[in-house]
Amino acid sequence: RTALQVGIKHISQSCGATQVGNAELAGNFPERSPEDIIKSTGIASRPRAGEGQTAVSLAVQACRQLLQSEGLHLGDIDTLICATGTPGLITPSTACQVLAAIDPQAQCAAYDINAACSGYLYALGSAYDVLQSRPDARVLVVTTELLSPLLDPEDYTTAILFGDAATATLVCGEARLDGCGYRLQRPLLSGQADADGILRVPHR
């Protein structure tokens, strides 16, 4: 059968309380300049979490902003998918912790995906699949990462890249496309074996 249409209606974000610029990072690498960092990454600064901020609190902030902007409650959401590689706990899932923080009485399908930098695409693919069978549903796709505590400040390959932030995306099925500024096709997903760990952030 023909695939049902899926739309993205709203995206919100929240970031760590502080910003770390290239000049600060270059201080750890005497052979590198701030200009070298921006040439190799395109990043001028990256957010870092402040005291008390967690992957969950960043996600909750992004979700609350989205729900308020759309005039929705958590009870209007049918599925919550959270992409994160830095959960504070193995269980409960970050998705369920976000539910509990926003509305302890909320009930919906909620689960995590860990696909590192590709997590958002994998989560969008899962949202697309949900909405093929439930065209009247709303899916909340959340991404959240708290990588700064895991970084080695002396490892140039990772210290210059990662920050702490979260996003929330409202994805709607065919019956709710009004107001959706974008149409979503299912992402074409693929992974490559990486036994050597080209890019590694170990869990401490």
C-alpha positions in Angstrom: 0.0 0.0 0.0 1.0 3.6 -0.4 2.8 5.0 2.6 0.9 7.4 4.8 2.2 11.0 5.0 4.1 12.1 8.1 4.9 15.6 9.1 7.2 17.5 11.5 5.3 20.3 13.2 7.5 21.8 15.8 11.1 21.6 17.1 12.4 23.1 20.3 15.8 22.9 22.1 17.5 23.5 25.4 21.2 23.9 26.0 23.7 23.7 28.8 23.9 26.8 30.9 27.4 27.8 29.7 29.2 28.1 26.4 32.8 26.9 25.8 34.5 28.8 23.0 37.5 27.7 20.9 39.9 30.0 22.6 39.3 28.2 25.9 39.7 24.8 24.4 42.8 25.8 22.4 44.5 26.6 25.8 44.8 22.8 26.3 46.4 22.3 22.9 49.4 24.7 22.4 49.9 23.5 18.8 46.3 24.4 17.9 44.7 27.8 17.5 41.0 28.7 17.8 41.0 29.2 14.0 42.2 25.6 13.6 39.3 24.3 15.6 36.7 26.1 13.7 38.3 25.1 10.4 38.2 21.5 11.3 34.8 21.4 12.9 32.8 24.5 11.9 32.0 24.9 15.6 32.7 28.3 17.3 31.4 27.3 20.7 29.5 24.4 22.4 27.1 24.3 25.3 28.1 22.7 28.6 25.8 21.8 31.4 25.8 23.9 34.5 25.3 22.8 38.1 22.3 20.6 38.5 21.7 20.1 34.8 21.3 16.5 33.6 20.4 14.8 30.4 16.9 14.4 31.8 16.5 18.0 32.9 17.7 19.3 29.5 15.1 17.0 27.8 12.3 18.0 30.1 13.0 21.7 29.4 12.9 21.1 25.6 9.7 19.1 25.9 8.0 21.6 28.1 8.8 24.4 25.6 7.4 22.4 22.8 4.2 21.4 24.6 3.6 25.0 25.7 4.2 26.4 22.2 1.7 23.9 20.7 -0.9 24.2 23.5 -0.6 20.5 24.2 -0.4 18.3 27.3 1.6 15.2 27.7 -1.6 13.3 27.6 -1.9 14.4 23.9 1.3 12.5 23.0 0.9 8.9 21.9 4.6 7.8 21.9 7.8 9.3 23.3 11.0 8.2 21.7 14.3 9.4 23.4 17.6 9.2 21.5 20.5 9.4 24.0 23.9 7.8 24.4 24.4 9.3 27.9 21.5 8.0 30.1 22.0 8.8 33.7 20.5 5.4 34.6 20.2 2.1 32.7 16.7 1.8 34.0 14.2 3.4 34.1 14.7 4.7 30.6 15.4 8.4 30.0 12.1 8.5 28.2 10.2 7.3 31.2 12.1 9.7 33.5 11.1 12.6 31.2 7.4 11.4 31.4 7.6 11.3 35.2 9.2 14.8 35.5 6.6 16.4 33.3 3.5 14.5 34.5 3.8 11.6 36.9 0.3 10.4 35.8 1.2 10.3 32.1 1.0 7.0 30.2 2.2 6.4 26.7 4.6 4.2 24.8 8.1 5.5 25.9 11.5 4.1 25.1 15.1 5.0 24.4 17.3 4.6 21.4 21.1 4.7 21.5 22.6 5.3 18.1 25.2 8.0 19.0 25.3 10.9 16.5 22.7 9.2 14.3 20.2 8.9 17.1 17.9 11.6 15.8 17.6 9.9 12.4 16.9 6.5 14.0 14.3 8.1 16.3 12.6 9.8 13.3 12.6 6.4 11.5 10.8 4.8 14.5 8.3 7.7 14.7 7.6 7.3 11.0 6.9 3.6 11.5 4.6 4.3 14.5 2.6 6.8 12.4 2.1 4.4 9.5 -0.3 2.3 11.7 -1.6 5.3 13.7 -2.2 8.2 11.3 -4.0 10.2 14.0 -1.2 9.9 16.5 1.5 12.4 17.8 5.0 11.2 18.5 7.4 13.2 20.6 11.0 12.6 19.5 13.5 13.7 22.1 17.3 13.9 21.8 19.5 14.6 24.8 23.2 14.3 25.5 25.3 15.1 28.5 28.8 14.4 27.1 31.0 16.9 28.9 31.5 14.8 32.1 32.7 11.9 29.9 35.2 13.9 27.8 39.0 13.7 28.2 40.0 17.4 28.0 43.4 16.3 26.6 41.9 14.4 23.7 41.7 16.8 20.9 39.5 14.6 18.7 36.6 14.7 21.1 37.1 17.7 23.4 36.5 20.1 20.5 33.3 18.4 19.4 30.8 17.5 22.0 28.5 19.6 24.2 25.4 19.2 26.3 21.9 19.9 24.8 18.5 18.5 24.1 15.8 18.8 21.4 12.2 17.9 21.2 10.4 17.3 17.9 6.7 16.9 17.4 6.0 14.4 14.6 2.4 14.0 13.4 0.5 11.4 11.3 -1.5 12.0 8.2 -4.6 12.9 10.1 -2.8 15.8 11.8 -0.7 17.4 9.0 -2.3 20.8 9.4 0.5 23.2 10.5 3.3 20.8 9.7 6.0 22.8 7.9 7.9 19.7 6.8 7.0 16.3 5.4 9.1 13.4 6.6 10.2 10.4 4.5 11.5 7.5 6.3 15.3 7.9 6.8 17.4 5.4 5.0 19.5 4.0 7.9 22.7 2.1 7.7 25.5 1.3 10.2 29.1 0.3 9.6 31.1 -2.0 11.8 33.7 -0.1 13.8 35.9 -2.6 15.8 38.7 0.0 16.1 36.6 2.7 17.6 37.2 5.6 15.2 35.4 7.9 17.6 35.1 6.8 21.2 33.6 8.3 24.4 34.0 5.6 27.1 31.4 5.4 29.9 33.0 6.1 33.2 
